[in-house]
């Protein structure tokens, strides 16, 4: 039987950042082919996804999460690919929710599989918050981006299902690209004003190497706020917690709030407390990382809990990532990075 890890917290990394958040990719598969994430020309019918034997089992995910919790992790985010493609995900969530120290479990989804019963089952299992991706409120634009012809109204229904299940406030993420969907900034904000949902506008990032990212395609957060603020005046809000990724703004008339995630123009590496676990068990210490640490092999080779915890603490203690603060056009173009669908966003 494995022993219990004796460490209670991981050391801060080289830059003094603690470990508090773990993002777990449950699958590298997705039912969308969004152009900025899984472009069809690279993720078509011939693309080989991870075979089931190479993906972490629920038992392996639970074990790693328990050790991460002993090292200071308090918040989990389940991602993919599309996490709702993972069979019996509710069973895993219930196991993760029972781990001492875990205080919050969020899930990011495209909403395609989030019907009313599924939303309720996720809430009952232990999900506390849901983020739904929606890059346009215009149906033709949204279909063009997701590249599978999926309609906007079904994503809006998924958002309503999450709200009915009590998974509130629902956050709605939109990746903004100049010339593709930047005309949707104000319409998206307007649609969710007064709804209790929080739209979050994300600067187009150079995650991976397959999406053809260019600086000139980025719509800066400042411009996003200005566009919305010209229509509905905005006032800044403080962060909900240290290291929050989104800058928050509220409508002056009280009709809710928006968020902007500005990792390109306003990097927040200095407050990053997030580790990322890929579906096959690679640990990444940066969203833009090109190299992951193989935890699956460690588990399957029979390492006990103390050895695994020591490995996790060592990886975090050596961490010095601050890619967004160091990014240049040249480094973004030449650096090998894990794809968004693999690392989990």
N, C-alpha and C positions, 0 to 999 in steps of 0.2 A: 504493500500500500504506500502511496506517496505521502511524504511528510508535509506538514503545513509550513508555509513560508513564515519566517520569523520577522522579516522586515515589515514595518508598518507604514512607511512612506518611502517613496523614491527620492534620491537626492535631486536637488535642483540641477538643471542642465548647466552647461558652461556659461550661459548668459543669465543664470539665476532664475530661470522659468520653471515653475513646478509642473508636475504631471497631474492634470485634473480631468481631462476629457479623452474618451476613446471612441473613435469612429470605426465601426465594424462593417466591412463589405460582406454581404451574405452570398452574393453571386456576381459573376462578371457578365451575366446575360441581361438583356433588356428587350422589351417589346416595342421600343421606339428606336429610331435611327437619327437622333437629333444631330444636326450638322456640326455643332460645336463640341460634340462628345463622342458619338459613334457614327461618323459619316459612312453612308452606305457603300461607298466605293472601297472602303477598307473592312467594313463589318457586314459584308454581304453573305450570300448563301454558302460560300466556300470558307467562311471564317471558322476556325476551330476554337470553340470555347473550352474552358477547363472541363476535363472529365470529372465525374462525380467523386471518384476516389481521391482526387487531388484537392478537393474543397474540404475545408475544415468541417468536421462533424459538429453537431450540437454539443456533444460532450466536450469536445476540444475547445469550442468557443466559450462554453460555460467555465471550464477550468481556467483558461487564460484570463477571462474577465474577473474571476474571483481573485486571481493573483494581482491583476492590475488594480483592483479595488483595495487590496492590502497595501499597495504602493501609492495610494492617494487618489485614484480615479473615482469620481463621484457621478459623472454624467456620461451616458452612452448615446450614440446616434447610430441607428441601423441604416445602412445604405446599400447600394449596389454598384453597377447595374441597377436593376429594379428589384428591391428587396422582397416585394410581394410575390415574385416568381418562385421564391424559395418555399418549398412545400412544408406545411405544418409550422410556419414561422411563429404562430401563437404559443406553441409548446416551448420554443426557445425563449421567447420573451418572458413567459412565466418563470422559467428557471433563472433568467438574468435578474428579474425583478426581486427575486428572493435572496439575492446575494447581499450580505451585510456591507453597508457603505454605499451601495448604489442608490442614488437619490432621484435620478431623472432618466427616463428612457424616451428618446425622440426617434422619429422615423421619417425619412425623406422618400417620397414616392412621386411618380408621374400621375398617379390617380386612376390609371386605366382599370385597375382591379379593385378599387376601393368602393365597393358597394356598401349599402347600409349595414348588412349583416357583418361584413368584414371589418368595418370601422368599429362596430360594437365589440366584436371579438378581440380586436387589438387593444381596445381600452380595457376590457375585462382582464386581459392577460397582463397588463401593466404598462402599456405605452401611455405616456403622459402628454406628449405633444406630437403634432404631425406638421410636416412641411410638404407642400404640394408644389411641384414645378409647373409653371404656366408662363410661357415666354411671349404670349400675345393674347389679347382679348378678341382680336379680329380672327375669324375662323380660317380664312384663306391663308393668312400669315402663319397662324399656328400650325395648320396642316403642312405647310411648306417646311417649317422648321423641324417638326417631329418626323417628317418624311415617311409616315405610314398612313397618312390620311385620317388621323385620329381627330375627332371634332372637339371644339372648345366646350360645347355644352355638357359633354360627358365629364370633363375635368371639373367644371363648375358644380356638377351634381356630386362629384366625389368630395369636393370641399364642403358642400352642404351635409354630406353624410358624416364627415369628420366632426363638424360642428354639432350635429344631432347626437353624436356619441360622447360629447363632452370634451373632445380633444381640442380645447381652445386656449388661447387664440390660435387659429390656424394661420401659419405663415405661408405666403405664396411667393415663391422665388422666380424671378425673371432674369435671365442672362441677356444683357443688352449689347447689341452689336450695331455699330453705325451702318446705316444703309440697308439693314435687314429688318430690324424691329424697333429702332429707336423712335419711330412714329407711334409706338404703342405705350410709351412711358406714361403720358398723361391719360389716355384711355384706361390703362390698367389701374392707375391711381384712382381715377374717377369711379370705376366700377366697384372698387372695394371700400371707398369712403363710406363711413357710417355702418359698415357691415360687421365690425368686430374682428375682421381678418386683417393681417398686417402684410401688405405687399413689400417685398424686399428686392431692390434692383441691384444686380450684381455686375460689376465691371467684367467684361469679357477677358478671360484669363488664358495664359499660355500653359494650361495643364496638358501634359502629353506633347506629342509632336505631330499629330494627325489632323488637327483642325485648321491648319493654315493661318494661325494667329499672326496678327500684325498690330503694332502700336496704333496705327491710324484707324483701326476698326474699334478701338476702345472709346466708349462714351464716358468721360470722367464723371465721377460721383458729383462733383460740384455742378456740372452741367445738368445732371439728372435732377438735383434738388432745385436748381434755378428754374427749369422748365415747369416742374410741378408747382413751385412757389409762386410763379407768375400767375397761375390759375387759381390756386388756393394757398394763401400765405402760410408759411411753415415756421415753427419755432423749434430750436434744438432741445433734445431730451438727454439726460444723463444715461450712461450705460447701465444696464440691469445688473451687471456683475463684471468684475475685472476680466479683461481679455475678450469681451464680447466682440464678435466679428463685425456686426453691423453698427453703423452710426445711425442713431435714432432721431427722428423728427416728428413732431405732432402738428396737426392742423390747428391753426389759431382759433378756428371756430368750434373746436372740440369734436370734430368728426373722425377722430382716430389718429393713427400714426403710420409712418412708412419707415423703412430702413434702407440704407445703401451700404453695400459691401465693396470697399474700394481698395482691394489688395494690390492693384496696379499703381494707382496714383497717390494713395495714402496708406502705405504698407503698415501692417500692425503686427509684424513679426515679434516685436519686443514683448508683447503680451500673450503670445501663442502658447497654450498649455495642452495642445492636442496631439495625440498619437493616432496612427491609422493602421488598421489591420486589414490586409487584403483577404479575399475569399479563400485563397490557398495558404493563408497563414504567414504572409510576409509582413513584417512590422516596418512601417515608414514613419519617420519623424518629421516629415514636411510634405505638404500637398504637392510640391514640385520636385519631390525626391526621385532620383533615378535608381536608387539601390535600396532594396528592402532586406531586412534580417529574417532569415528562415526560422520561424518558430515551430512550424509544423514538423520539420525533421527532428527538432529537439524533443518535441512531445512523443513522436513515434519511435524515437530511439530509446525511450524509457526514462528520460530525465525526471527526477523527483521535483516536488514543488519548490523546495529550497533552491535547487539549481536553476529552475526556470525563473523564479523571482530574482535571483542574483543576476541572471542574464538580462532581464528586463530593466532592472535598476542600472546596470552597467551601460546599456544602450542609451537610456535616457540621460544618464550622468555625463556621457560623452557628447551629447547633442549640442551642435552649434549652428543649426540651420537658420538662415535668415535670407532666403532666396529673394523674396519680394523687395527687401530693402537694397539688395545688391543688383537687381535685374537691370540689364541694359538690352537694347535691341539685339546686339551681337550675342550676348549670353543666352537670351531667350531662343535665338535661332539655332544655336549649336549644341545646347545642352540636351542630353538624353533624359527624358522624364517619363514616368509611368502615366498611362492614359487615365483619364477621368473615370471611365467605366470600370477600370481595374482597381484603382486606389480608393474609389468611393466618395470623392468630392470633399 
